[in-house]
C-alpha cells in the first residue's frame, strides 16, 4: 500500500471517529432537553417570552409561543443560549 493510500485511510478513520463522537455528544445533549416542558427566553434577566415544547426531534425541539407561533431550535443552539443565560429551562 502506498503512503498516499495509508494517509487517506487514516483520514477516513479520523473522520469516522469524529462522526461517532458527535453522535454521542448529541445523544447526551438530547437527554438534557428531553423532559423539558417550558423554555423561557430572557433579556438581561427579564422574561421576554415563554414557550411550550410541543415536539422533540433527534436534532432539537419545536417550541410553541403565544398566538400559535412555532419555532424550531437545535440542541446545540439551546445549550449556547442556556450557557449565555438567555433562556431558562423548566422541567
C-alpha positions as CSV (number, residue, x, y, z in Angstrom):
1,X,0.0,0.0,0.0
2,X,1.4,3.4,-0.9
3,X,2.0,6.2,1.5
4,X,-0.8,8.2,-0.1
5,X,-3.4,5.4,0.4
6,X,-2.2,5.0,4.0
7,X,-2.8,8.7,4.7
8,X,-6.2,8.6,3.1
9,X,-7.2,5.6,5.3
10,X,-6.0,7.4,8.4
11,X,-8.0,10.5,7.4
12,X,-11.1,8.4,6.8
13,X,-10.7,6.7,10.2
14,X,-10.3,10.0,12.0
15,X,-13.4,11.4,10.2
16,X,-15.4,8.3,11.2
17,X,-14.2,8.7,14.8
18,X,-15.3,12.4,14.8
19,X,-18.8,11.4,13.5
20,X,-19.2,8.8,16.2
21,X,-18.1,11.3,18.9
22,X,-20.6,13.9,17.5
23,X,-23.4,11.4,17.7
24,X,-22.5,10.5,21.3
25,X,-22.5,14.2,22.2
26,X,-25.8,14.8,20.5
27,X,-27.4,12.0,22.5
28,X,-26.0,13.5,25.8
29,X,-27.3,16.9,24.7
30,X,-30.7,15.5,23.8
31,X,-31.1,13.8,27.1
32,X,-30.6,17.2,28.8
33,X,-33.6,18.6,27.0
34,X,-35.8,15.5,26.6
35,X,-38.0,16.1,29.6
36,X,-38.3,19.9,29.3
37,X,-41.8,21.3,29.1
38,X,-41.3,25.0,29.0
39,X,-38.5,27.3,27.9
40,X,-38.4,31.0,28.9
41,X,-36.4,33.5,26.9
42,X,-34.7,36.2,28.9
43,X,-33.3,39.6,28.1
44,X,-30.9,40.8,30.8
45,X,-32.6,38.6,33.3
46,X,-36.1,39.7,32.5
47,X,-38.7,37.4,30.9
48,X,-39.3,38.3,27.3
49,X,-41.4,35.3,26.1
50,X,-42.2,31.8,27.2
51,X,-42.9,28.8,25.0
52,X,-44.1,25.2,25.5
53,X,-42.1,22.4,23.9
54,X,-44.6,20.7,21.5
55,X,-42.3,18.4,19.6
56,X,-38.9,16.7,20.0
57,X,-36.8,15.5,17.2
58,X,-33.4,13.9,17.0
59,X,-31.7,17.3,16.5
60,X,-33.8,19.7,18.5
61,X,-37.2,20.8,19.8
62,X,-40.2,22.7,18.4
63,X,-41.5,25.4,20.8
64,X,-44.9,27.0,20.5
65,X,-45.3,30.5,21.7
66,X,-48.4,32.6,22.3
67,X,-50.7,33.0,19.3
68,X,-49.7,29.6,17.9
69,X,-46.3,30.8,16.6
70,X,-43.9,27.8,16.5
71,X,-40.1,27.8,16.1
72,X,-37.5,25.0,15.9
73,X,-34.3,25.1,17.9
74,X,-31.3,22.8,17.6
75,X,-30.0,21.3,20.9
76,X,-26.6,23.0,20.3
77,X,-28.4,26.4,20.0
78,X,-30.4,25.8,23.2
79,X,-27.2,24.9,25.1
80,X,-25.4,28.0,23.9
81,X,-28.4,30.2,24.9
82,X,-28.6,28.4,28.3
83,X,-24.8,29.0,28.9
84,X,-25.3,32.7,27.9
85,X,-28.2,32.8,30.4
86,X,-30.6,33.9,27.7
87,X,-33.0,31.1,28.4
88,X,-34.4,29.4,31.5
89,X,-35.4,25.7,31.2
90,X,-38.4,24.5,33.2
91,X,-39.0,20.8,33.6
